[in-house]
Amino acid sequence: MPKGTIEWGTLRQNFLDQKTAIMWHSTGNLTKVKSSAKFDFGVAMLPAKKSRGTPTGGGNFYIFDKTTPAERKAALKLIRYMTSPERTAEWSIKTGYIGTRPDAYETDALKKYVVEFPPAAVARDQLEFATAELSTFQTGRVRKLLDDAIQAALTGSKSPEEALTSAQKQADRLLKRYR
């Protein structure tokens, strides 16, 4: 590949402007790409060498301990509504994100959508190979360290070993009090 990288935040637009031929991006961009691309495009599972895999993650729902019983009850009601098969299917169609529950793909709406737009099923089918998302204390900060290390390796400012060793040392410092 050419030296350097394309910034994550501009990648989708660069793809739509045909400044890059391939992008590896969140499924949350699929509907925007579908509605904006002025050219045919396809999607595929991530490539594999030794074994298949796929990152998973995204927006999570939380109910905090320090809330009133009424707040917890209201939060749970909202979560149940938002994660119902029908809402999950609607959310998947409108965004491109993977339906967060298998029965969403059994709704008439998502069944029809997948028939009309088969790329909507590719990420779902790849879930067979999924692993858990990176989750730790200070996840955002640790992920940033890893992202920066990958960026440094891709741009050649550090060797992969140097970049990852540095990221690990910084993460160890960050997480020291949690051990």
C-alpha positions in Angstrom: 0.0 0.0 0.0 1.2 3.6 -0.4 3.1 5.0 2.6 1.0 6.7 5.3 -2.6 6.3 6.2 -5.9 8.1 5.7 -7.4 9.6 8.9 -10.3 7.5 10.1 -12.6 10.6 10.3 -12.1 11.4 6.6 -12.0 7.8 5.2 -15.7 7.5 4.3 -15.7 10.8 2.4 -12.4 9.9 0.7 -14.1 6.6 -0.4 -17.2 8.4 -1.6 -15.0 10.9 -3.5 -13.2 7.9 -5.0 -9.9 9.0 -3.5 -9.4 5.6 -2.0 -10.5 2.3 -3.4 -11.0 0.2 -0.3 -11.9 1.2 3.2 -12.1 -0.8 6.5 -14.6 1.0 8.5 -17.5 0.6 10.9 -20.7 -1.0 9.6 -22.4 2.1 11.0 -21.3 3.8 7.7 -23.0 1.3 5.4 -26.3 3.1 5.0 -24.6 6.5 4.4 -22.3 4.9 1.8 -25.3 3.2 0.2 -27.2 6.4 -0.1 -24.3 8.6 -1.1 -22.1 6.5 -3.4 -22.4 7.3 -7.1 -20.8 4.1 -8.1 -21.3 0.3 -7.4 -19.5 -1.0 -4.4 -19.4 -4.2 -2.4 -18.6 -5.3 1.1 -16.7 -8.3 2.3 -15.7 -10.1 5.5 -12.4 -9.0 6.9 -9.5 -10.9 5.4 -7.8 -13.7 7.5 -4.4 -15.3 7.5 -4.4 -17.7 10.5 -7.9 -17.3 11.6 -11.0 -15.2 11.0 -12.2 -12.6 13.4 -14.1 -9.4 13.7 -14.0 -6.6 16.2 -17.3 -6.0 17.9 -18.4 -3.1 20.1 -20.4 0.0 20.0 -22.9 1.8 22.2 -23.8 0.0 25.4 -26.6 0.6 27.8 -25.8 0.9 31.5 -27.9 1.1 34.6 -26.0 2.7 37.4 -26.1 1.7 41.0 -26.5 5.3 42.3 -30.0 5.8 40.9 -33.4 5.6 42.4 -35.6 2.6 41.9 -37.8 4.6 39.7 -34.9 5.7 37.5 -33.6 2.1 37.2 -37.1 1.0 36.3 -37.4 3.7 33.6 -33.9 2.9 32.3 -34.8 -0.7 32.0 -38.0 0.1 30.2 -36.1 2.2 27.7 -33.4 -0.5 27.2 -36.1 -3.1 26.5 -37.8 -0.9 24.0 -34.5 0.1 22.3 -33.4 -3.5 22.0 -36.6 -5.1 20.9 -36.3 -7.0 17.6 -38.4 -4.3 15.7 -36.3 -1.3 17.0 -33.0 -3.2 16.4 -34.1 -4.0 12.9 -35.0 -0.4 12.2 -31.8 0.8 13.7 -29.8 -1.7 11.5 -31.6 -0.6 8.4 -31.2 3.2 9.1 -27.5 3.0 10.1 -25.9 -0.1 8.7 -24.9 -1.3 12.1 -25.4 -5.0 12.8 -28.7 -5.9 14.3 -27.9 -6.5 17.9 -30.0 -9.6 18.3 -30.6 -12.6 16.0 -34.4 -12.3 16.0 -34.1 -8.8 14.5 -33.1 -10.6 11.3 -36.4 -12.5 11.5 -38.5 -9.3 11.4 -40.3 -8.7 8.1 -38.5 -5.4 7.7 -34.9 -6.7 8.0 -35.6 -9.9 6.1 -36.9 -7.7 3.2 -34.0 -5.3 3.5 -31.3 -8.1 3.4 -33.0 -9.5 0.2 -33.0 -6.0 -1.4 -29.5 -5.1 -0.1 -27.4 -8.3 0.6 -24.4 -6.4 1.9 -26.5 -5.7 5.0 -26.0 -9.4 6.0 -22.2 -9.6 5.5 -21.2 -8.2 9.0 -24.0 -10.3 10.6 -22.6 -13.4 8.9 -19.1 -12.6 10.1 -20.3 -12.6 13.8 -19.6 -16.3 13.7 -15.9 -15.4 14.0 -16.3 -12.5 16.4 -14.3 -11.9 19.5 -15.2 -9.6 22.4 -14.3 -5.9 22.1 -11.3 -4.5 24.1 -12.7 -3.8 27.5 -10.7 -2.6 30.5 -10.6 0.2 33.0 -9.8 3.4 31.0 -10.8 1.7 27.8 -10.9 4.9 25.8 -7.4 5.9 26.9 -6.0 2.4 26.4 -7.6 2.1 22.9 -6.1 5.5 22.0 -2.6 4.2 23.0 -3.2 1.2 20.7 -4.6 3.3 17.9 -1.6 5.6 18.1 0.8 2.7 18.1 -0.8 1.2 15.0 -0.7 4.6 13.3 3.0 5.0 14.1 3.8 1.6 12.7 1.8 2.3 9.5 3.4 5.6 8.9 6.8 4.2 9.6 7.6 6.7 12.4 8.2 3.6 14.7 8.7 -0.1 14.1 5.7 -2.2 15.0 7.7 -3.6 18.0 8.7 -0.2 19.2 5.2 1.2 18.8 3.5 -1.7 20.6 6.1 -1.9 23.4 5.7 1.8 24.1 1.9 1.5 24.1 2.1 -1.4 26.5 4.3 0.5 28.9 1.9 3.5 28.8 -1.1 1.2 29.3 0.6 -0.5 32.3 1.2 2.9 33.9 -2.3 3.9 33.3 -3.8 0.7 34.8 -1.3 0.3 37.6 -3.7 1.3 40.3 -6.3 -1.2 39.1 -4.0 -4.2 39.6 
